[in-house]
Amino acid sequence: MANYHVMKDKNSGDWEVKKEGASRASGRYPTQDKAEKAAKEFCAQSGGGEVRIHTPEGKIRDTDTVPPANDPYPPKDRKH
């Protein structure tokens, strides 16, 4: 199980996917949507976990649980 973050690289302007605790990005993408989809795939391949999507300013705007991980607050996540 691994958690991933989707963040904007301030230098290049690309969106990057980083595994929690990693120093390098797992991938770089031109749009946040593509980066989010890739992060969910990476997360599913590692046994599930959390994908945290950041705003361009760096604040977490959304968190998605990828199966088979357990969602700690299932009633609150009604968007997905």
Steps between C-alpha positions, in 0.01 A plus 500: 500500500635842402374856503557740211485878461406696186678837505594777261871550434558872540808499274371310195125552541437126459292294738698230677408184686713421804489197724482610862852528640670490158744769394434461126174505306354174370376687192436842345187594307375809312162510682380436853237256369761278332722511809206406723410200281864383498525538879190284547649233271832505690312476827283207382810312379662537841201354686287811551535805717427871490543744212526859620433766238655841566403843368760688291586688823578172680199453731321164498163549328382136482592152618389180330528148638609243243385140566575266664593755769229591750348846490520638856198729442279338234188721541696822435634400154188537284670634188655169391 
